[in-house]
Amino acid sequence: MVKRFICAAILMVALSSCYYSVYSNAYPHLKKIRIEPFENTTVEFALADKALNELSLSVRNDGRLKLVTQDPDCLLEGSIISFEEKIYSYDSANQVQDYQLRMVLDIRFTDLVNNEVIYENTALSVSEAYKVAEGSTARNNSKEEALSEIFSSIFKSVIQNSLEAW
């Protein structure tokens, strides 16, 4: 019994160290990225700071690019054009169940080695809903979670339209 347990544990350790990545990089010379603080033209306080923090976290979690402040190979910059929070759904008693956050950005991803813009979208629109009452179907439990999900979606959009060669 002990031998089976040890063999199973060794097998689990061996298999857990093996993984496969489907990431590809259309620009293999891009290794380091700098994220510029976003310009915030909205009245929502600290949205630019949240954008910088969340996008930096997404870069670190993704692992394809190293986040640097000096001598980058590529640059991510942009501005937050608009931000709105509005009621998304009501329940049968006319009580608000969900709110929706919608953000529009002007964003650019630039290859500094070849001095070319790889991805640019002057009206990237991303939205997420969050719940405020029981019985809601929104997957985000708070405004902060919804904002984090928005910035994660922005990062995915930029990476899918620039680095990934599919």
Phi, psi and omega in degrees: 000317180294320179297320178297318180296316180295317178297318179295320179295317179296319178297318179296317179296316180296316181287329181287341179275353179260131176211165181232135180248136178260009179292140172232163181226112180288343180234079185295343179282349179273112182240330186235139182232144170243135176252118178283146173300133181285147173279135180247109179262013180259175178268358180286118184292138173064019179291324179294320177295318178298318179299313180298314181295314183291319179292324176297318178297319178296320178296315179298316181292326180291316174084355181283328181238145177266131181280121181226166175250339180233147177056054179278160174270334181215163187223134174246122182216162179175186177218148178269111185279314179212155178214128177221148177234120182220162179294133183253322180206155178240159172266185184293341178265013180064030174263142180294130177256317185225149168245155177239133173260136178226129181232138176241130183233155168251115189225144180224139174239116188243133172276109182279340178290312180263000179053055179221146175279119181275320182218135176213134175219116183275354180213052178288119182247127180226139179221153178212146177257154173220151186271148175232359181214160176294151179086002180287153177257000179292144183273344178265135183270347183209169178296322180296318177297319179296319177296317178300319179293323177298312181291328174295319177295322178297313179300314180299319180297315180295313183294316181296327182268003180231294186282325185281126183256081181254000000 
